[in-house]
Amino acid sequence: MPELPEVETSRRGILPYLKGQIIKQVVVRQPKLRWPIDVAISDAQGQIIIDIKRRAKYLLLQLTQNWIVIHLGMSGSLRIVKSNQRPDKHDHVDLVLENGVTLRYTDPRRFGSWLWTNSIDDLKQLKHLGLEPLSEEFSANYLFEKATNRNIPIKSWIMDNHIVVGVGNIYASESLFMAKINPHRKVNSLTLNEFERLVTAIKQVLTKSIEQGGTTLKDFVQSDGKPGYFVQKLQVYGREGEKCLICKSDIKSHRIGQRNTFYCEKCQK
């Protein structure tokens, strides 16, 4: 599943082609995605794309009067193509612009979504989301206060979108390794200093991944069709049985909250 860095990479990739452009047509070949595409999305015709923002793993296309909110789901991707390029089997939605460019949405599993709304403030999918991890508000003090009486593993907790958005399985494992915190530790056992290390690690890991184009997963490509390259830099994720790059101990794997978790028992306390 594309995570926050992949979605942010997509946002940055499509922004120069879409911002300020007029929508000529919305072509919906398959309306049955995670939620059915509202037929009113055709009202986007003639509107200008003012900006493209991101909230958690949602892309927010701000139009003159409305919003299109895109989620890539499990296997979705966005590409910039010429408007006369023929679609393939899993190309479900086109946003055709008057400048001859098309934003094409591909999704083999159809778990993504294209939502149409007058106001993102009213969209239920965006309500109750936690802080953005790269925001100033996301701090050690914020986590320390939220951690009171929470007796669950820290790995599961930082993946909870009600606490902080966009820290997926890969980035949770990588951040905890960088912060030298064992993923099994109970949330309320962490000190303020440990939360300082964790917040710093999350910001650094996500920022580095965004800069390098997102983590390469089998279903993810950037808007130009190229895969990301951050996977080559992973410290623990997917490296069970291999040597820790710091202490040379074997990397361990264990399921926490039904998700594979990778860590070093010696480095992470």
C-alpha atoms as a printed R data frame, in Angstrom:
    type eleno elety resid chain resno       x       y       z
1   ATOM     1    CA   MET     A     1   0.000   0.000   0.000
2   ATOM     2    CA   PRO     A     2   1.389   3.433  -0.874
3   ATOM     3    CA   GLU     A     3   2.306   5.207   2.370
4   ATOM     4    CA   LEU     A     4   2.613   8.903   3.212
5   ATOM     5    CA   PRO     A     5   5.972   9.414   1.416
6   ATOM     6    CA   GLU     A     6   4.602   7.747  -1.727
7   ATOM     7    CA   VAL     A     7   1.490   9.914  -1.638
8   ATOM     8    CA   GLU     A     8   3.537  13.062  -1.051
9   ATOM     9    CA   THR     A     9   5.841  12.033  -3.896
10  ATOM    10    CA   SER     A    10   2.781  11.676  -6.131
11  ATOM    11    CA   ARG     A    11   1.503  15.093  -5.054
12  ATOM    12    CA   ARG     A    12   4.801  16.763  -5.887
13  ATOM    13    CA   GLY     A    13   5.024  14.864  -9.161
14  ATOM    14    CA   ILE     A    14   1.635  15.901 -10.523
15  ATOM    15    CA   LEU     A    15   1.505  19.444  -9.078
16  ATOM    16    CA   PRO     A    16   3.486  21.228 -11.846
17  ATOM    17    CA   TYR     A    17   1.278  19.677 -14.544
18  ATOM    18    CA   LEU     A    18  -2.090  20.351 -12.884
19  ATOM    19    CA   LYS     A    19  -1.905  23.559 -10.868
20  ATOM    20    CA   GLY     A    20  -3.621  26.451 -12.622
21  ATOM    21    CA   GLN     A    21  -4.980  24.277 -15.418
22  ATOM    22    CA   ILE     A    22  -8.598  24.050 -16.585
23  ATOM    23    CA   ILE     A    23 -10.366  20.683 -16.449
24  ATOM    24    CA   LYS     A    24 -11.773  19.770 -19.849
25  ATOM    25    CA   GLN     A    25 -13.413  16.491 -18.879
26  ATOM    26    CA   VAL     A    26 -13.567  13.787 -16.197
27  ATOM    27    CA   VAL     A    27 -13.629  10.309 -17.743
28  ATOM    28    CA   VAL     A    28 -14.827   7.575 -15.380
29  ATOM    29    CA   ARG     A    29 -14.446   4.097 -16.895
30  ATOM    30    CA   GLN     A    30 -15.003   2.220 -13.641
31  ATOM    31    CA   PRO     A    31 -17.061   4.014 -10.971
32  ATOM    32    CA   LYS     A    32 -17.006   1.094  -8.524
33  ATOM    33    CA   LEU     A    33 -13.952   1.793  -6.410
34  ATOM    34    CA   ARG     A    34 -13.843   1.551  -2.601
35  ATOM    35    CA   TRP     A    35 -16.753   3.998  -2.650
36  ATOM    36    CA   PRO     A    36 -18.781   4.616  -5.825
37  ATOM    37    CA   ILE     A    37 -17.659   7.726  -7.689
38  ATOM    38    CA   ASP     A    38 -20.298  10.451  -7.442
39  ATOM    39    CA   VAL     A    39 -21.747  11.260 -10.871
40  ATOM    40    CA   ALA     A    40 -21.577  14.922  -9.825
41  ATOM    41    CA   ILE     A    41 -17.812  14.763 -10.348
42  ATOM    42    CA   SER     A    42 -18.583  15.726 -13.955
43  ATOM    43    CA   ASP     A    43 -19.222  19.222 -12.565
44  ATOM    44    CA   ALA     A    44 -15.437  19.564 -12.390
45  ATOM    45    CA   GLN     A    45 -15.525  20.373 -16.117
46  ATOM    46    CA   GLY     A    46 -14.523  23.991 -16.667
47  ATOM    47    CA   GLN     A    47 -13.120  24.458 -13.175
48  ATOM    48    CA   ILE     A    48  -9.515  25.460 -12.487
49  ATOM    49    CA   ILE     A    49  -7.225  23.347 -10.320
50  ATOM    50    CA   ILE     A    50  -6.195  25.913  -7.708
51  ATOM    51    CA   ASP     A    51  -3.833  23.689  -5.729
52  ATOM    52    CA   ILE     A    52  -3.063  20.089  -4.717
53  ATOM    53    CA   LYS     A    53  -2.679  19.395  -1.007
54  ATOM    54    CA   ARG     A    54  -2.244  16.287   1.112
55  ATOM    55    CA   ARG     A    55  -3.942  15.186   4.337
56  ATOM    56    CA   ALA     A    56  -2.664  11.878   5.679
57  ATOM    57    CA   LYS     A    57  -2.714   9.606   2.609
58  ATOM    58    CA   TYR     A    58  -5.402  11.596   0.790
59  ATOM    59    CA   LEU     A    59  -4.635  13.937  -2.096
60  ATOM    60    CA   LEU     A    60  -6.846  17.029  -2.079
61  ATOM    61    CA   LEU     A    61  -7.416  18.686  -5.447
62  ATOM    62    CA   GLN     A    62  -8.754  22.163  -4.746
63  ATOM    63    CA   LEU     A    63 -10.906  23.364  -7.638
64  ATOM    64    CA   THR     A    64 -12.561  26.704  -8.238
65  ATOM    65    CA   GLN     A    65 -15.725  25.612  -6.432
66  ATOM    66    CA   ASN     A    66 -15.286  22.010  -5.271
67  ATOM    67    CA   TRP     A    67 -12.732  19.421  -4.157
68  ATOM    68    CA   ILE     A    68 -11.672  16.068  -5.574
69  ATOM    69    CA   VAL     A    69 -10.197  13.855  -2.861
70  ATOM    70    CA   ILE     A    70  -8.122  10.890  -4.037
71  ATOM    71    CA   HIS     A    71  -6.923   7.901  -2.041
72  ATOM    72    CA   LEU     A    72  -4.612   5.397  -3.761
73  ATOM    73    CA   GLY     A    73  -5.820   2.407  -1.751
74  ATOM    74    CA   MET     A    74  -3.778  -0.794  -1.971
75  ATOM    75    CA   SER     A    75  -2.558  -0.589  -5.541
76  ATOM    76    CA   GLY     A    76  -3.502   2.781  -6.975
77  ATOM    77    CA   SER     A    77  -1.138   5.102  -8.815
78  ATOM    78    CA   LEU     A    78  -1.304   8.371 -10.717
79  ATOM    79    CA   ARG     A    79   0.477   9.140 -13.970
80  ATOM    80    CA   ILE     A    80   0.760  12.131 -16.247
81  ATOM    81    CA   VAL     A    81   0.028  11.105 -19.845
82  ATOM    82    CA   LYS     A    82  -0.880  12.770 -23.113
83  ATOM    83    CA   SER     A    83  -4.620  13.057 -23.564
84  ATOM    84    CA   ASN     A    84  -4.571  10.930 -26.731
85  ATOM    85    CA   GLN     A    85  -2.814   7.995 -25.030
86  ATOM    86    CA   ARG     A    86  -5.054   4.942 -25.006
87  ATOM    87    CA   PRO     A    87  -5.989   3.589 -21.565
88  ATOM    88    CA   ASP     A    88  -5.056   0.145 -20.327
89  ATOM    89    CA   LYS     A    89  -7.279  -2.373 -18.562
90  ATOM    90    CA   HIS     A    90  -6.943  -0.944 -15.045
91  ATOM    91    CA   ASP     A    91  -6.950   2.755 -15.968
92  ATOM    92    CA   HIS     A    92 -10.225   3.700 -14.285
93  ATOM    93    CA   VAL     A    93 -10.301   7.513 -14.171
94  ATOM    94    CA   ASP     A    94  -8.883  10.323 -16.333
95  ATOM    95    CA   LEU     A    95  -8.778  13.988 -15.441
96  ATOM    96    CA   VAL     A    96  -8.404  15.550 -18.879
97  ATOM    97    CA   LEU     A    97  -7.015  19.097 -18.999
98  ATOM    98    CA   GLU     A    98  -7.385  21.706 -21.726
99  ATOM    99    CA   ASN     A    99  -3.590  21.851 -22.165
100 ATOM   100    CA   GLY     A   100  -3.505  18.307 -23.619
101 ATOM   101    CA   VAL     A   101  -2.335  16.645 -20.415
102 ATOM   102    CA   THR     A   102  -4.282  13.956 -18.559
103 ATOM   103    CA   LEU     A   103  -3.998  12.771 -14.971
104 ATOM   104    CA   ARG     A   104  -4.616   9.013 -15.207
105 ATOM   105    CA   TYR     A   105  -5.593   6.873 -12.227
106 ATOM   106    CA   THR     A   106  -4.688   3.177 -12.344
107 ATOM   107    CA   ASP     A   107  -5.887   0.718  -9.703
108 ATOM   108    CA   PRO     A   108  -5.917  -3.052 -10.354
109 ATOM   109    CA   ARG     A   109  -7.520  -3.908  -6.989
110 ATOM   110    CA   ARG     A   110  -9.947  -0.967  -6.946
111 ATOM   111    CA   PHE     A   111  -9.500  -0.242  -3.230
112 ATOM   112    CA   GLY     A   112  -8.750   3.411  -3.878
113 ATOM   113    CA   SER     A   113 -11.271   6.223  -4.086
114 ATOM   114    CA   TRP     A   114 -12.204   9.452  -5.884
115 ATOM   115    CA   LEU     A   115 -14.447  11.538  -3.660
116 ATOM   116    CA   TRP     A   116 -16.345  14.677  -4.674
117 ATOM   117    CA   THR     A   117 -17.223  17.315  -2.085
118 ATOM   118    CA   ASN     A   118 -18.099  20.968  -1.683
119 ATOM   119    CA   SER     A   119 -16.007  21.255   1.476
120 ATOM   120    CA   ILE     A   120 -13.263  19.034   2.869
121 ATOM   121    CA   ASP     A   121 -14.347  20.105   6.360
122 ATOM   122    CA   ASP     A   122 -17.508  18.042   5.878
123 ATOM   123    CA   LEU     A   123 -15.760  14.927   4.577
124 ATOM   124    CA   LYS     A   124 -16.065  12.102   7.102
125 ATOM   125    CA   GLN     A   125 -12.905  10.394   5.868
126 ATOM   126    CA   LEU     A   126 -10.804  13.356   7.022
127 ATOM   127    CA   LYS     A   127 -12.440  13.886  10.394
128 ATOM   128    CA   HIS     A   128 -10.786  12.572  13.572
129 ATOM   129    CA   LEU     A   129  -7.381  12.232  11.932
130 ATOM   130    CA   GLY     A   130  -4.335  12.813  14.112
131 ATOM   131    CA   LEU     A   131  -1.494  15.247  13.546
132 ATOM   132    CA   GLU     A   132   0.659  15.352  10.440
133 ATOM   133    CA   PRO     A   133   4.047  13.851  11.387
134 ATOM   134    CA   LEU     A   134   6.035  16.585   9.648
135 ATOM   135    CA   SER     A   135   4.127  19.412  11.341
136 ATOM   136    CA   GLU     A   136   5.476  21.526  14.172
137 ATOM   137    CA   GLU     A   137   2.559  20.411  16.352
138 ATOM   138    CA   PHE     A   138   3.790  16.811  16.259
139 ATOM   139    CA   SER     A   139   6.211  16.863  19.168
140 ATOM   140    CA   ALA     A   140   7.510  14.823  22.102
141 ATOM   141    CA   ASN     A   141   5.251  16.720  24.485
142 ATOM   142    CA   TYR     A   142   2.221  15.889  22.351
143 ATOM   143    CA   LEU     A   143   3.038  12.152  22.401
144 ATOM   144    CA   PHE     A   144   3.973  12.185  26.087
145 ATOM   145    CA   GLU     A   145   0.578  13.649  26.996
146 ATOM   146    CA   LYS     A   146  -1.299  11.222  24.743
147 ATOM   147    CA   ALA     A   147   0.627   8.259  26.216
148 ATOM   148    CA   THR     A   148  -0.914   8.527  29.677
149 ATOM   149    CA   ASN     A   149  -2.467   5.181  30.694
150 ATOM   150    CA   ARG     A   150  -1.846   3.663  27.256
151 ATOM   151    CA   ASN     A   151  -0.671   0.088  27.767
152 ATOM   152    CA   ILE     A   152  -0.174  -1.066  24.181
153 ATOM   153    CA   PRO     A   153   3.011  -1.624  22.136
154 ATOM   154    CA   ILE     A   154   4.573   1.608  20.883
155 ATOM   155    CA   LYS     A   155   4.751   0.173  17.339
156 ATOM   156    CA   SER     A   156   0.970  -0.212  17.108
157 ATOM   157    CA   TRP     A   157   0.347   3.148  18.764
158 ATOM   158    CA   ILE     A   158   2.366   5.277  16.357
159 ATOM   159    CA   MET     A   159   0.556   3.560  13.470
160 ATOM   160    CA   ASP     A   160  -2.811   4.736  14.844
161 ATOM   161    CA   ASN     A   161  -4.142   7.493  12.557
162 ATOM   162    CA   HIS     A   162  -5.986   9.032  15.490
163 ATOM   163    CA   ILE     A   163  -2.586   9.812  17.055
164 ATOM   164    CA   VAL     A   164  -0.448  10.641  14.041
165 ATOM   165    CA   VAL     A   165  -1.178  10.032  10.363
166 ATOM   166    CA   GLY     A   166   0.964   8.348   7.779
167 ATOM   167    CA   VAL     A   167   3.417   6.343   9.900
168 ATOM   168    CA   GLY     A   168   2.909   3.036   8.136
169 ATOM   169    CA   ASN     A   169   4.442  -0.329   8.884
170 ATOM   170    CA   ILE     A   170   7.730   0.254   7.090
171 ATOM   171    CA   TYR     A   171   8.320   3.693   8.554
172 ATOM   172    CA   ALA     A   172   7.284   2.659  12.074
173 ATOM   173    CA   SER     A   173   9.925  -0.097  12.109
174 ATOM   174    CA   GLU     A   174  12.578   2.185  10.646
175 ATOM   175    CA   SER     A   175  11.810   5.060  13.029
176 ATOM   176    CA   LEU     A   176  11.845   2.882  16.131
177 ATOM   177    CA   PHE     A   177  15.204   1.471  15.076
178 ATOM   178    CA   MET     A   178  16.637   4.946  14.563
179 ATOM   179    CA   ALA     A   179  15.258   6.012  17.972
180 ATOM   180    CA   LYS     A   180  16.691   2.844  19.620
181 ATOM   181    CA   ILE     A   181  13.294   1.892  21.047
182 ATOM   182    CA   ASN     A   182  12.065  -1.708  21.135
183 ATOM   183    CA   PRO     A   183   8.750  -1.962  19.239
184 ATOM   184    CA   HIS     A   184   7.252  -4.137  22.010
185 ATOM   185    CA   ARG     A   185   7.677  -1.422  24.667
186 ATOM   186    CA   LYS     A   186   4.422  -0.241  26.237
187 ATOM   187    CA   VAL     A   187   3.517   3.310  25.319
188 ATOM   188    CA   ASN     A   188   3.281   4.517  28.919
189 ATOM   189    CA   SER     A   189   6.775   3.206  29.704
190 ATOM   190    CA   LEU     A   190   8.514   5.692  27.404
191 ATOM   191    CA   THR     A   191  10.168   8.772  28.845
192 ATOM   192    CA   LEU     A   192   9.927  12.286  27.429
193 ATOM   193    CA   ASN     A   193  13.507  11.932  26.197
194 ATOM   194    CA   GLU     A   194  12.630   8.732  24.341
195 ATOM   195    CA   PHE     A   195   9.662  10.459  22.739
196 ATOM   196    CA   GLU     A   196  12.040  13.225  21.663
197 ATOM   197    CA   ARG     A   197  14.195  10.640  19.904
198 ATOM   198    CA   LEU     A   198  11.155   8.987  18.344
199 ATOM   199    CA   VAL     A   199   9.645  12.216  16.974
200 ATOM   200    CA   THR     A   200  13.018  13.205  15.526
201 ATOM   201    CA   ALA     A   201  13.406   9.766  13.932
202 ATOM   202    CA   ILE     A   202   9.915   9.770  12.394
203 ATOM   203    CA   LYS     A   203  10.472  13.177  10.845
204 ATOM   204    CA   GLN     A   204  13.906  12.214   9.510
205 ATOM   205    CA   VAL     A   205  12.816   8.859   8.074
206 ATOM   206    CA   LEU     A   206   9.758  10.301   6.327
207 ATOM   207    CA   THR     A   207  11.630  13.350   5.033
208 ATOM   208    CA   LYS     A   208  14.443  11.183   3.660
209 ATOM   209    CA   SER     A   209  11.965   8.870   1.970
210 ATOM   210    CA   ILE     A   210  10.105  11.770   0.348
211 ATOM   211    CA   GLU     A   211  13.370  13.232  -0.914
212 ATOM   212    CA   GLN     A   212  14.355   9.897  -2.464
213 ATOM   213    CA   GLY     A   213  11.025   9.263  -4.119
214 ATOM   214    CA   GLY     A   214   9.196   7.001  -1.715
215 ATOM   215    CA   THR     A   215   9.676   3.362  -0.825
216 ATOM   216    CA   THR     A   216   9.563   0.937  -3.731
217 ATOM   217    CA   LEU     A   217   6.660  -1.459  -3.288
218 ATOM   218    CA   LYS     A   218   5.533  -3.798  -6.047
219 ATOM   219    CA   ASP     A   219   2.474  -1.677  -6.827
220 ATOM   220    CA   PHE     A   220   3.942   1.816  -6.486
221 ATOM   221    CA   VAL     A   221   5.347   4.037  -9.193
222 ATOM   222    CA   GLN     A   222   5.837   7.766  -9.283
223 ATOM   223    CA   SER     A   223   3.883  10.060 -11.602
224 ATOM   224    CA   ASP     A   224   6.606   9.661 -14.231
225 ATOM   225    CA   GLY     A   225   6.368   5.870 -14.061
226 ATOM   226    CA   LYS     A   226   9.678   5.382 -12.219
227 ATOM   227    CA   PRO     A   227   9.801   3.477  -8.905
228 ATOM   228    CA   GLY     A   228  11.091   5.041  -5.705
229 ATOM   229    CA   TYR     A   229  14.529   4.128  -4.418
230 ATOM   230    CA   PHE     A   230  14.330   4.431  -0.631
231 ATOM   231    CA   VAL     A   231  13.952   0.654  -0.236
232 ATOM   232    CA   GLN     A   232  17.685   0.283  -0.816
233 ATOM   233    CA   LYS     A   233  18.332   2.343   2.323
234 ATOM   234    CA   LEU     A   234  16.122   0.434   4.785
235 ATOM   235    CA   GLN     A   235  17.879  -0.423   8.033
236 ATOM   236    CA   VAL     A   236  15.669  -3.190   9.460
237 ATOM   237    CA   TYR     A   237  12.430  -3.616   7.515
238 ATOM   238    CA   GLY     A   238  12.413  -6.842   5.493
239 ATOM   239    CA   ARG     A   239  15.872  -7.837   6.778
240 ATOM   240    CA   GLU     A   240  14.976 -10.701   9.138
241 ATOM   241    CA   GLY     A   241  18.002 -12.917   9.753
242 ATOM   242    CA   GLU     A   242  20.416 -10.416   8.224
243 ATOM   243    CA   LYS     A   243  23.024  -8.610  10.295
244 ATOM   244    CA   CYS     A   244  22.220  -5.336  11.992
245 ATOM   245    CA   LEU     A   245  24.113  -2.562  10.260
246 ATOM   246    CA   ILE     A   246  25.096  -1.138  13.656
247 ATOM   247    CA   CYS     A   247  25.930  -4.046  16.003
248 ATOM   248    CA   LYS     A   248  25.997  -7.026  13.591
249 ATOM   249    CA   SER     A   249  23.373  -8.957  15.594
250 ATOM   250    CA   ASP     A   250  20.641 -10.782  13.673
251 ATOM   251    CA   ILE     A   251  17.582  -8.712  12.786
252 ATOM   252    CA   LYS     A   252  14.457 -10.197  14.366
253 ATOM   253    CA   SER     A   253  10.884 -10.286  13.094
254 ATOM   254    CA   HIS     A   254   7.714 -10.548  15.152
255 ATOM   255    CA   ARG     A   255   4.042  -9.848  14.513
256 ATOM   256    CA   ILE     A   256   2.649  -6.894  16.444
257 ATOM   257    CA   GLY     A   257  -0.954  -5.965  15.764
258 ATOM   258    CA   GLN     A   258  -1.065  -8.427  12.854
259 ATOM   259    CA   ARG     A   259   1.827  -6.634  11.135
260 ATOM   260    CA   ASN     A   260   5.379  -7.920  10.635
261 ATOM   261    CA   THR     A   261   7.774  -5.890  12.751
262 ATOM   262    CA   PHE     A   262  11.535  -5.861  12.239
263 ATOM   263    CA   TYR     A   263  13.994  -4.814  14.939
264 ATOM   264    CA   CYS     A   264  17.361  -5.388  16.600
265 ATOM   265    CA   GLU     A   265  17.128  -6.721  20.152
266 ATOM   266    CA   LYS     A   266  20.569  -5.382  21.039
267 ATOM   267    CA   CYS     A   267  20.216  -1.861  19.670
268 ATOM   268    CA   GLN     A   268  16.583  -1.278  20.613
269 ATOM   269    CA   LYS     A   269  15.741  -1.213  24.331
